[in-house]
Amino acid sequence: MFQLQCYDTIFSRRIPVENLNILYVDMNDIVAYKVQKRDRKEWIGARIQELEDSVTENVLPRGEVSGVCKYCRYQTRCHNSGGGLITRPLSIPKNSLKTH
């Protein structure tokens, strides 16, 4: 939903949209969720500044934690850096696996 709101903020002047909706489609059903329109300019500007600062200072930017983190192969590294995944990682780094 947040991503859709950001797209609307970025493109609304060029592509006017009255309603924002997310569709979930599978072989048996289509479900539509209405998304509230929100101006995300402030968040977008702050995130851009944070990314620019991370490049200038040569540091990793703060992670953007979401539900898809549980599928990421780098979640343990992100969790251990303190800037990302806040729940216990589900993956195990290769360097911590014992070989037999």
N, C-alpha and C positions, 0 to 999 in steps of 0.2 A: 504494500500500500504506500509506504514511504517513497519507494522508487517511482511509482506512478505519479505521486504528487510532485516529485522533483522534475519529472519529464514535463508535466503540465506547467510548472513554473518556468522552465527553460523555453518551451516551445509555444506557450499560449498566445504570444503576439503574432506568430506566423501561422499557427494552426489552432484557431479558436475551437474550444470543446466545451459543451454545456455540461456533460456528465462524465464522471470517471467510473469505470467498472472494471473489475477483474473477473475473468471467466475461467472456471475449472471445468475441463472437458475430459470425459473418459468414454469408453465404449457404450455405456448405459445411460449417461446423464450429462447435463450441462447445468452448472450452477453459477449464477451471477452474483457478485457482491458489489454493492455501491460503495464508492470511496469518496469521502468528503474532500472537496477541493480546499487546499491550504497553500498559502504562499511559503515556499521553502527557500526564498532568496537568502535570508540570514544564515541558515544552516549551510547552504551551498557555499556562500562566501567564506564562512569560518572553516569549512573543510578544505577548500582550495588553499587558504592561508596556511593551514596546518600542514598540508602536503608540500607546499613551497618551502616552509620552514624546515621540514624534515630533510629536504634535498640540500638546502643551504647548510644546515648543521650536521649533515651526514649521519642522521639517526633514523631509525624506523618510525614511521607514523603510527599513531594509536590504531589498533585494530577495530574493525567494525563488526562486532559480535552479532551473529544472527543464528537462526535455527540450522542453517546449512553448514555451520562450523563443524557439526558432528560428522560430516562426510569428508572433511578436509584432511589430507594426509599430513599437513603441517600443524595440526591443532595442538600437539604436545609442545612444539617449539613456541607457538604463539602463547600458550598457557604459561609456560615457564618464563617467558619474557615479561609477564605481568601487564602486557598491553592489549590483551585480546581475550580469548576464551576464558570464562570465569568458572565454568564447571569442570569437573574432573574429565580429562581427555579420554576418549574411547580408543584412540590409536596408540600404538607402541612404536617409538622410533626404532629404525633398523639398527642403530649403533648400540641399543640396549638389549637386543636379542642375543642370547647365547647360542653359539654354534656347537654342534655335536659332531 
